[in-house]
Amino acid sequence: MSSQEIKEHVKKRYTEHAMRAQSSCGCGASCCGTPSTDTYAKRVGYTAEELSNLPEEAVGAAAGCGNPTAIAGLREGETVLDLGSGGGIDVILAAQRVGPKGKAIGVDMTDEMISLANKNAAEAGVENVEFRKGDIEELPVENGSVDVIISNCVINLAPDKDRVFAEAYRVLKPGGRFIVSDIVTDGGLPDHVKNDLDSWAGCVAGAIDSREYVKKLKEAGFTEVEELSRRGSGGIYSAEIQGFKPVSGLDCC
């Protein structure tokens, strides 16, 4: 199973997810057996106040495992980059937090998600946003141009996590922050799971041990790398992980 096969399967799954989110009932609505579109979003950490200011389709497209904007300490005027922005829920929230002097950028590899995100941003009335098509292993973002990187249950989907972390380090400004929600494991996964495409698209097969996650971030150059919290059971967890790009090259040693 090649990296390209994994990416194509993940892309297909999330194209379908974007299309469901735009259906009359929404992905999380009663058609999926839950009472409202915000049930899933609340379960992974979004507040009722946050959700009340978001378009229904942005909430319905939510497929994350946390709420990175809630822990990123976003400040007015900052530039925020969301890796794997999906229907735009975290980009919209980030844009609201950084204000008109700041900017929120989302990168996603799925045309349908980018279209949905642009629609949701327009409906939310936020103008300080931009959605770019791209691969998080090869970001369409300039060197040293963003203050904060967030991501929500997406990095586990990338076959080459070393490349993702290297790219994140490249585009961050010195002193920039990397704060993500992602799926991690406590130990390895069996081969039959790691080699299953549906398990990749389901945010399981690509998850790595949390200690390896931290190690890879440090090897990419990040400092003060820390797993802030985790929830879950059975050896598979949703975790919040942070790291910082040193202000100067000397700080990494």
C-alpha positions in Angstrom: 0.0 0.0 0.0 1.6 3.2 -1.2 1.4 6.7 0.3 -0.5 7.8 -2.8 -3.1 5.0 -2.4 -3.6 6.1 1.2 -4.1 9.8 0.2 -6.5 9.0 -2.6 -8.6 6.9 -0.3 -8.6 9.6 2.4 -9.5 12.2 -0.2 -12.4 10.1 -1.5 -13.8 9.6 2.1 -13.6 13.3 2.9 -15.1 14.3 -0.4 -18.1 12.2 0.5 -18.1 13.8 4.0 -18.2 17.3 2.5 -21.1 16.3 0.3 -23.1 14.8 3.2 -22.5 18.0 5.2 -24.2 20.0 2.5 -27.2 17.7 2.4 -30.5 18.9 3.8 -30.0 17.1 7.1 -26.3 17.7 7.6 -23.8 15.1 8.6 -24.5 15.2 12.3 -28.3 15.7 12.1 -31.1 13.3 12.7 -30.3 11.3 9.5 -27.2 10.1 11.3 -29.1 9.1 14.4 -28.1 12.0 16.6 -30.5 14.8 17.8 -28.8 17.8 16.2 -25.9 18.8 14.0 -23.9 20.2 17.0 -24.0 17.0 19.1 -20.7 15.7 17.7 -19.0 19.1 17.8 -19.9 19.5 21.5 -18.7 16.0 22.3 -15.2 16.8 21.0 -14.9 20.2 22.8 -16.7 23.0 21.1 -18.9 25.2 23.3 -22.5 26.1 22.7 -21.5 29.7 22.4 -18.9 29.0 19.7 -21.3 26.8 17.8 -24.1 29.4 17.9 -21.9 31.8 15.8 -21.1 29.2 13.1 -23.0 28.1 10.0 -24.8 24.8 10.3 -22.9 23.2 7.5 -19.6 24.1 9.1 -20.7 22.4 12.3 -22.1 19.5 10.3 -18.8 19.0 8.6 -16.8 18.8 11.8 -14.8 15.6 11.9 -12.1 16.5 14.5 -11.1 15.1 17.8 -10.8 18.3 19.8 -11.0 22.1 19.7 -7.4 23.4 19.0 -8.6 27.1 18.8 -9.6 26.8 22.5 -6.1 26.0 23.6 -3.9 27.9 21.1 -4.0 31.2 23.0 -4.8 33.1 19.8 -4.1 36.9 19.9 -5.4 39.8 17.9 -3.4 40.3 14.7 -1.9 36.9 14.5 -1.7 34.7 11.3 -3.0 31.2 11.9 -2.6 28.2 9.7 -4.9 25.2 9.9 -3.5 21.9 8.6 -6.4 20.0 7.0 -9.1 22.7 7.3 -12.1 20.6 6.2 -15.3 22.5 6.2 -13.7 25.5 7.9 -14.9 25.3 11.5 -11.5 26.0 13.1 -10.5 28.6 10.5 -13.6 30.5 11.1 -13.2 30.4 14.9 -9.5 31.4 14.5 -10.4 34.3 12.3 -12.9 35.5 14.9 -10.3 35.3 17.6 -7.5 37.1 15.7 -9.7 39.8 14.4 -9.6 41.9 11.2 -5.9 42.7 11.7 -5.1 39.0 11.8 -5.7 36.2 9.3 -6.6 32.5 9.3 -5.5 30.2 6.4 -6.8 26.7 5.8 -5.0 24.1 3.7 -7.0 21.1 2.5 -6.4 18.6 -0.4 -10.1 18.2 -1.2 -11.8 20.5 -3.7 -15.2 19.9 -2.1 -14.1 20.8 1.3 -12.5 24.0 0.1 -15.7 24.9 -1.7 -17.7 24.2 1.5 -15.3 26.1 3.7 -15.5 29.2 1.5 -19.2 29.0 1.6 -19.2 28.7 5.4 -16.8 31.6 5.8 -19.0 33.8 3.7 -22.1 32.8 5.6 -20.2 33.5 8.9 -19.3 36.9 7.7 -15.5 36.5 8.2 -13.3 38.1 5.6 -9.9 37.6 7.1 -9.7 34.0 5.8 -8.1 32.1 2.9 -8.4 28.5 1.9 -5.7 26.9 -0.2 -5.7 23.6 -1.9 -2.6 21.6 -0.9 -1.0 18.7 0.8 0.1 19.2 4.4 3.3 17.3 3.5 4.1 20.1 1.0 2.4 23.2 2.3 1.5 26.0 -0.2 2.7 28.6 2.4 5.7 30.9 2.5 8.7 30.4 4.8 8.3 32.0 8.3 4.9 33.5 7.5 2.6 32.2 10.2 2.4 32.8 14.0 0.4 29.7 15.0 -0.3 26.3 13.4 -3.4 24.4 14.5 -4.8 21.1 13.2 -7.7 18.9 14.2 -7.4 15.1 13.8 -5.6 15.4 10.4 -1.9 14.8 10.9 -2.6 11.1 11.7 -4.0 10.8 8.1 -0.6 11.8 6.6 1.7 8.9 5.6 4.9 11.0 6.1 4.6 12.7 9.4 8.3 13.7 9.4 7.6 15.7 6.3 4.5 17.3 7.9 6.5 18.4 10.9 9.3 19.7 8.8 6.9 21.8 6.7 5.2 23.1 9.8 8.5 24.2 11.2 9.4 25.9 7.9 6.3 28.1 7.6 6.3 29.2 11.3 7.9 32.4 12.3 10.7 32.2 14.9 8.9 31.9 18.2 5.8 30.5 16.5 3.5 28.0 18.1 2.4 24.5 17.0 -0.8 23.4 18.9 -2.8 20.5 17.5 -5.5 18.0 18.4 -4.7 14.6 17.0 -5.2 10.8 17.5 -2.2 9.0 19.1 -1.7 5.5 20.5 -0.1 4.0 23.5 2.1 1.5 21.8 1.9 0.1 18.2 -1.0 -1.0 16.1 -1.4 -4.5 14.6 -0.4 -4.8 10.9 -4.0 -5.7 9.8 -5.1 -2.3 11.1 -2.1 -0.4 9.7 -2.7 -1.9 6.3 -6.4 -1.2 6.1 -7.4 1.8 4.0 -10.7 2.3 5.7 -8.8 2.4 9.1 -6.5 5.1 7.6 -9.5 7.2 6.6 -11.1 6.6 10.0 -8.1 8.2 11.8 -6.9 5.0 13.3 -4.3 3.2 11.1 -2.1 6.3 10.7 -2.0 7.2 14.4 1.4 6.8 16.0 2.6 6.3 19.6 2.4 9.6 21.5 6.1 9.3 22.5 7.1 8.9 18.9 4.9 11.9 18.0 6.8 14.1 20.5 10.1 12.7 19.4 9.4 13.5 15.7 8.5 17.1 16.6 11.7 17.5 18.5 13.7 16.0 15.6 12.0 18.6 13.3 13.5 21.4 15.5 10.6 22.1 17.9 11.3 22.9 21.5 9.1 22.7 24.7 7.2 19.8 23.1 4.5 18.5 25.4 1.4 16.4 25.4 -1.0 18.7 27.2 -3.9 16.3 27.6 -5.5 13.1 26.3 -8.8 11.4 26.5 -9.9 8.0 25.3 -9.3 4.3 26.1 -8.1 1.1 24.7 -4.7 2.4 23.7 -6.0 5.0 21.2 -6.4 8.6 22.3 -7.3 12.1 21.3 -4.4 14.2 22.5 -3.5 17.9 22.5 0.1 18.4 21.7 2.2 21.6 21.5 5.6 22.7 20.5 7.5 26.0 19.7 9.8 27.1 16.9 12.9 28.6 18.6 13.4 32.3 18.3 16.9 31.6 17.0 18.8 28.6 15.8 20.8 28.5 19.0 17.7 27.8 21.1 17.2 24.4 19.7 20.5 23.0 21.2 
